[in-house]
Amino acid sequence: MKFSKIAVPFLLGLASALTISERSTNSSSPLLHGLMYEDINRCGDGGLYGELLNNRAFQGSSPSLDGYEGVNGATLELVDDPLSSALPQSMKVSGSGFYNEGFMGINVQKGAKYTVRFYAKGGSNFKVALNSLSSDKEIVSAVAKKAEKSTLLFPTTSNDFVLYTAELVPHSDATDTDNGLFVTFDGDEATFNFVSLMPPLFKGRENGLRPDLANTLNDLTGNFLRFPGGNNLEGQTIDDRWKWNETIGALIDRPGRQGDWGYPNTDGIGLHEFFEWCEDMDLTPILALYAGYSLGGEEVAEDDLQPYIDDVLNELEYCLGDETTEYGKRRIANGRKQPFNVQHVEIGNEDFFSKHYDYRFPAFNNAIKKKYPGITIIATTNIGIDFPDDQLVWWDQHNYQNPQWFVDAFNMYDNYPRNNTKVFQGEYANTQLGPSFGIDVLSSPNMHGSASEATFMIGMERNSDQVTAMCYAPTMQNVNYTQWTPNMIQFNTESIARSTSYYAHQLLFSTSGDKILELQDASFDPLYYVANLDSKNKRVHVKIANPTDQTAQFTATVDVAGFENARASARSISSSNGNATNVLGQPEEATPTNQAVTYKNGQIKLDVGPYYVGVVTLQK
């Protein structure tokens, strides 16, 4: 159903009555805006994680040879020949070699250095090449050599397997992404495991992130990262949960797991890599801890909780302990002397689905607070259990709703109890058109939904003494492997699409302040707004959302000392079509632009379009 493209005449009801006062209604949370990550829609393996080859180490609950083909009549067989205790099955190749087609192809760019690694036994004279699968044309090739020196991530030998490496630097771009990595050798047969192809990685990490996706996330200018889930923390069963101690150390010692979204996870982005990601993007970690509940409904009995509590304490000791502690020593041995920055931990995920958070939360909470009293605890249930009156607890709320719900929720936190229970809006997104338009799930964000999300975000920022943090979910979607829509960012092997919600969030993220300013004589609907003071950079930001098809003029008097002669600028995203969306492979239908704004004699005047998110910035 199409939204109206007809704009009504300017509404003048917001004229000079509104005054932005230098009085502060509250201090804004320094974390307020951030990112949520879990491996869904193959946004980790096959996406943000730099690995370009699919099924590199035959992991998951049903190991297979998916992604591999023999060359020149070679036959491939999965065999019980362990590279390590974590990777028990390998690929036996009878013939001259094989290729791997990556995750729906491989993007090959001129001048980029691609690092090939694989473990092999048998065979000789290994040649590696990037070839076009459609034309059989070789793009670039090299001879793989035995690795000379072990690193923490890549030992040179294991169980009679030898690590081979090569670098491939193409002299031209491939004509398309229909390419594969080919490995050929002399001899009748050879056995392989951990076949890897890495492009140049974000911040030059040895085992890190795909740069274009990482830069897209970094450009959001968020303040925190919530990881590793989400549902992907919990596993379908207790045994299938995300196990922190199996995501650290050498990559061949990480067994991976069957992820909760239908495909194996390599755990190449493990505990260390999450913290490195945070450091590379200046994000505060919010670490989710497994708390005895899995997605299939399995729940650890109260009398059996202690080993799981001990595991959480071991994880925190690994992150925070020094060289005198058992697990701190392990972190140091893995190359990280300084403790990781763990200030916030989340006990479980969406435990409003569980039956016994009433005994699990206190048990985990008490154990963590006893050993680490300075850590902030985040609960993941609906209110219904007793949180400690004398402790600060964040309450993680999730809202996947329609535009009208988000608009109606603008003032939801205005009269929220101000106490030790703070709100963490850990997942939210407009996922439906809403009651007036049917309840079809959106395939991608649109301007109507993005403006309504911004309305909700502005309402939370107005109350950011109580709402400590917020993050949209899910963040990323590989369009070739999708389980959930909508998502903030779409991508494939070579391209990225930034949704209307991405741009709206970027506008609001990048204009944070430390104090929320008082709005005198404020009148909301159809416009919703908040003003903050960024003391460090000497700026006032006025954020405005219009979730309707109307146009309006926003005017306000600014009564903030020192800003009488400030320089005004504005930036916004808007569309007369509420269905405007940015999808992969098509021109963007809505993007942020600089906007004309008048600021004279302390008064702002700004034209506001339909389905609009914008920010006026006053700079001293």
N, C-alpha and C positions, 0 to 999 in steps of 0.2 A: 504494500500500500504506500502511495506517495504522500509525503508531507506537503503542505501548502507552500508555494513559493511566493505568495502574495504578501507583501509587507504592508502593515497598517501605518497610518500617519504617526509621527513622533508623539510619544507620551511625554507630557511636561510635568507630571506629578512629582518628579524627583528634583525639582528645582532647588533653590538656594537654601531650603530648610535644613538639609543635611550638613552637619559640621563634623569634621574629623578633628578631634581634640587631642592635645598632647598628653592628656591624662591616659594612663595605661590601665586597661581593665584586667590584664594578667600578663605574665611572662610566657612567651611561647616555648614549647619544648624544643630543645636543640636537635632532637632526632627527627622531628615531625614527619618528614617525607622520606620514603625509602623504597627498596626493592624487595620483592619476594621471589625466591627461586626454589623450584623443584624440577627434576627431570621429567617433564611431561611434553607431549608433542615432539619427542626427540629433540628437545631444545638443548640437551647436554651433549650426549653422544649423537653425532650427526648435526650438531649445531654449535653452541658456544664453546664446547670443548674442542681443542684444536685438531684432534685426530680426524683424518680424512678417510680412513678405511673402515668399512663396516665389518664387525665380527672379527676383530683383530686377534682375539685369543680364545675363541670358541667357548664363551661364557654363557651363563643363564641356566635355567632349569632343564632345558632341552638343547644341549649343544648340537650345532649343525655346521654345515659348510656353506651356509647362506652367504652370498656375496662373492664366492670364489668359482672360477672355472679353469679347467685345464687348457693348455695351449698345445697345438700340434698333436692332438690325440692323447695327451697325458691324462691319466686317471687320478682322481683325488679320493682319499679315504680318511675318515676320522678314526684315530687309533688311540688306544690307552698307552700313551708314551709321555709321561709327565715332564713338562718343562720345570715345574716346581710343584710343591704340595698344593698350591692355590690353583694351578692350571694343569689339571691331570690329563687332558686330551689334546692331541696335536694332529696336524694334517700331514699324512704321508702322500707324497707326490711320486707316482711312477710314470716316468717320461721326462720331458724336457723343461716343464715349468707350469706356471699358473698366472692368473691375473685376478685382481680384486677391483670391482667397479665402484667402490666407495658408496656413499649414501646418495643414490640416484645420480652418479657421476662425480667427477672431480674437476674443480675449477683450477685451470693452469694459467698462471700469469707470467708474463715476461719479466725476467730479472729477479723473481722471488726465489729464495733458497728453500727447497723442499728437502727435508731430512728423512731418509729411509732407514728403518731399523727392522731387523728380524732375527730370530734365533733359529739356527738350523743345525742338523747333523747329517752327515752323508753329503754327497754331491761336491762339486768344486766349480771354480770359475763362475761365480754368481754375477749375473748381469741384471740390473734393474732399469726399467724404462717407464716413462709416461707415454702411452700410446693412445691415439684416437680409436675408439671402439667402432665407429661407423666407417672410417676409411682405412683402418689398420696402419695409418701413418705414425711413425715414431716422432714424438715431439722433442724428447731429450732422453739421454741414457747415460749410465755410468757403470763401472765395475764396483761391486760391493766388496769391502775389505773387512777383515776381522777387526773389531774394536780394540784399540790399544790400551785403553784404561777404563776401569769401572768408575761409575758415578753412583751416588746414592740411589738414583732412580733406575739405573741401567747397569747391572753387573755384567761382566764380559762373558761369563760362563755359568751354566747351571745344568746339572744332570746330564752331562756330556753334550749339551747344546752349546753352541758358540754364537755370540752376538756379532752380526755383520751390520755395517753401516755404509751409507753413501749419501752424497749430496747431489741434488739435481737442480740446475739453474737454467730454465728455458730461455732461449734467445728470442722467442716470440710468444704472444698469447695464443692459446688454443682457439680454434674457430668456434667451439662450443664447449659444453661441460660433459659431453659424452666420451669420457676418457677413463682409462684404468691404469693401475700400477701393475706392470708385468715383471715377474721374476723368473729368470731362466737359468739353467745350470748344466754342467757336464756330469755325466754319470747316469746310471739307470734309475736311481731313486734318491730322494732326500726327504727329510721330515722337518716340518716348520711349525713354529708357534710365535705368537706375538709379532704379527706382521703389521708394521706401523708406517704411516706417512704423515709427517707434520709439516705444515707451512710455517712461515715466520709467525711468531706468537706475540700477543699483547705484552708490552713492556719487556720483551726479550726473554720471557720465562722459558725454561727448558721443557716444562710440561704445563702448558697454560691454555689461554683462551684465543679463539679466532678473532683477529684484530677488528674486522669491520663490525661484528656484533658487539664486541667489548666496547669499542668506541661509541656505538649507539647507546649502550647502557650508561657509559660514563658521561655522555652528553646530557643525560637527564639531571645530573648534579644532585643525586640523592644523598641522604645522610646515613642510611643503614642498609644492611643486607640480612634478610631472614632466610636461613638455610638449615638443613638440606630438604626441607618440606615443612608443611604440606604432607599429603598422603604418602609420598614416596619415602617418608621416614618410617612408616609403620609396618610395611609389608602386609601381604594378604594373610600371613600367619605370623606367629611370634618368631619362628625360626627364620622367616624370610625378611625380617626387619633390616633396616639400615644399621650396620654394625661398624661403629667408628674405627675399631681396631683393625678391621679388614680393608680400610681405605687409606692406610698410611704406608710409608716405606717404598721399597722398590716396586715398580709397576707389575713385575711378574709375581710378586707376593700378594697381589690383590685379586681375590677370586671373583670379584664382581658379584652380582646377584640378579635375580629376576625382578625387575622393577615393577612397580604397581600400575603401570600404564601399558602393559602388554608386550614389552620388549626388554632384553637384557640391558643392564647397566655395567659398564666397565669399572666404574668408580675411579676413572682417571682424574675426575674432579673429586678429590678426597678431602679429608679434614684439613690437611696442610694447604691444599689449593684453594679452598674456600677462604681461609684466612689471608692467603696471598692476594686473592681477588679483592678482599676488603682493603688491604693495604694499598694496592695499586690504584684503587678508585677512591681512597680516603673515606671508606664506609665503616661505620660501627657494626660489629658482628652481633646478630641476634641468633643464638645457637639453640636449635630445637633438640630436645633430648627424648629418646624413646622411654616411655613411661608405662609399659605393660599392657598396651592395647593395640590390637592389629585390626586391619580393615575387615577381615572376614568375621569379626565379632569375638575372636579369641581374646581372652583377658586373663592376666596373671592373677592367681588367687592371692589373697592377702598374706597367707602363711608362706607363700613362695616368692614374695617380692624381693627379699634381701639381695639375692645375686644380681638383680636388675638395678637395684639402688647402688650396689657396689660398682657395677659397670659404669654408671653415670658418674660416680665419684672418681673412678679411675680415668674416665674421659676428661673430667675437669682437672685432675692432677696432671694429666698429659699436657693439657693446654697451659696450665698455670704453675706447675711445680718446678722447683729448682733442681740442681744436680744431686741434692741429698734425697730426693724422692724417687721411688721406683719408676713411675711413669714419666716424671720430668726428665729422668735420665734417657728414656726412650726417645722423647722429643729431641733432646740435644743430640743423640746419636743419629737422628734423622735429619740433622743439619740446621736445627733451629735452637739457638742458645737462649734468646730472649723469650719470655712467656708470650703467649698470644693474648690479645686484648678481649677478654671475656668479661663483660659487665652485665649482660642480660642473657638469661636462659629461659626457654619455654618448655614447660613440662607437658609433653605429648603434643597432640594435634587433634582439633575438633573432637574433644572428649565429651561433647554433648551427645555423641552417638553411643558412648559407652555406658555401662550400667554401674560401674564401681569406681568412678573418679573420687567418690567420697572417702574411700580409704587410700587410694593410690596417691592423690595429690598431697595430703598431709604427710604421708610417708616420705615422698621424694622431697617435698619442700623442707621438712624439718632436717633431713639429712644434709641437704645442700646448704641451708642457712647455718647449720652448726659448724660446718667446715669452712664455708665461704660467706660470712655474714654480709659482705658488701655487695654481693651479686643481687640484681633485681630479678625477681621471679615473675614469670608470665604464666597465667592459668589459661586453659583452653576449654573451659566448660561454660555452659549457661550458669547464671547465678542460681544457686540451689544447694551449694555447699557453703560451709562457713570458712571464709578466708580469715587469717589472723588479724585481729584488730590492731595489733601493735607492729605490723609489718606492711611495707609497701608491696602491693601485688598488682601487676597489670593483668587485665582481663582481655583476652584475644577474642574479638568479635568478627564474624564473617558475614558478608551481605552480598549475595548475587541477586540483583533485583531489576526492576524496570524503571524507566525515567521518572514516572510520577512518584514512586517510592522515594527515590533520592531527593527529589524536590521537597516532598513532605517531611523528609528527615533533616532538612536544613537546620532546624532549631532543636533537634533531638537532644543535644547535649547542653542546651542553654541552662536548664534547671536540674542537671544531673547532680547527684549528691557529691559534694566536694569532700572526699575522704581518702583513705589510703588505697582504695581500689581505683586505679586509673584504667583508662581504655586504650587498648591497642587494636586499631582497625586493621587486622592482619591480612584480610582478603576482602576485596570488594570489586565489583564490576557491574556495569549495566549489561545484562545478558539477554534481555527480552525487549520487545517493542512496547509491551505494557497492555493493560486491560482494554484500552480504547482501540488498539491496533492488532489484537490477537496476542498470543503468547509464544509465537515462534521464536526459537533461539537464534540469536544473531550469529552470522558467520564471521563478521568483523565489526569493530566499533563504528558508530556513525556519529554525526555532529549532534543529533538530538541527545543520544546517550552520553556523549562526552561532555556536553554542557550540563547535563543533569548530574553527572559524577562531579564536575567542578563545583556545582552548587553545594553538594554534600561535603566536598573537601573544604570549601570556604566556611561552611558551618562548623566543621571540626576545627579549622584553624582559629575561628573566633573563640573556641573553647579549648585551646591547646595547653592550658594549665591542667586540664582533665584528660584530654585525648592526647596521649604522649607520642603516638606514631601511627602512620597509615601507609598501606601499600596495596596497589592494584594487583590482581592475579587473574589468570596466569600472565606471565610477562612475555613469553616467546612461543612461537608456533612455527615448526617446520611444515610448510604447506604440503609436503609429500608424505608426512607421517602425523596425521592430526587425530587427536582423541577428544579435544575440548575446544570450543569456541565460545565467545570471541577471545582474542589475545591482543596485548598491546603492540607487539611487534611480529610481523610475518617475515619469513625468510625462506630461501632455498639454498642450493649449493653456491650460488654466485651473487644473489641480490637480497636486498632488505626493503621492506615497506614499513614506514613509520605511520601508525594509525592516527586518526584524529584524537584518540585518547592519549597516545604518546605525546603529541604536540601540546595538548591541553595540560597534561601533567608537567611537561617540561617548563611551560610558562609559569605554573604555580610553584614548582620545585625551586626554580632558579631565582625566585623573588621572596625568599624567606626573611623573616625578621626576628628579633629577640623579644620585642614587646608588641602586644596587640593594643591598638589605639582605640579610644572610646569613640563611638559614633552617636552623636546627639541628633535626635529627631529623625532617626533612620526609619525608612518605610520600604519594606521588601515586597517583591512580586510586582512586575515580572523580573526585576533585577535583584540580584543577591550579591553582597559584597562584604569585604573585610579590609581593614587597613592595618599595616604593621610598620614598625620602626626598626630599621637595620642600623643599630647604633654604630657598629664597627665601620661600615661603609658610608654612613651619614646619608641614608636614603629613607624615604617613605614610599611604601608600595600600597597601592589601592587595587585590589583584585576584584574583578566583576564577572559574574556569570549571568547569562540570559538563556534559560532553557526553553524559550518559547519562539514562535514564528513572528513575534512582534519586533518592531524597532523602537528605540527609545533614545532619549538624551539623558546622559548622566551628568549631574552637576553637584558639586560639593565645595564647601568652604573649608580650607585647611587652616586650622588654628594650632600650629605646631611651631614653637619658637625656633628661629633660625632658618625656616623654610619659606619665608615670605618671598624671597627672590630666587627660589630654586629653579633649576632647569627641569622641564617636564618632557617626558617621552612616553610613548605607549606602544604596546605590541599586543596583537590579538590574533585569534583564529575564529572564523565565523562563516556561516553559509546560510543562504535562504532556503536551502534544501536540507531538511533534517536527516535525510537518508545519505547525505554526502559521506563518502568513505574512501579510505586510501588502501588499496589492495595491491598485492604483488603483481607486477606485469602490466599495470594500467597507470595512466597519469594520476597524480594526486588530485583529489577533488577539493581538499581544504588543507591549507598550510598557514603557519603564522606569518604575519606581515607587520611591518612598522605602520603605525596609525597616527594620523594627525590628532593632536590634543592641544587645547588652549589652557594656559595657566597664567592668570593675570589678577593682580590684587587679591591673591590668596584664593582664587576660585578656579576649580577645574571644570572644564566643559569638554564632553566627549560624546560622540555619536556611537551608539551601541547597536550592532546589527542583530539579526535573528540567529538563534543557536550560536551563541557567542561566548568565548572565554577570553578575557583580556586583562592586562595589568598596566596601570599608570605608575610610572616611577618618577619621583621627585628627588633630584640629586642636588645636594648643597653645592 
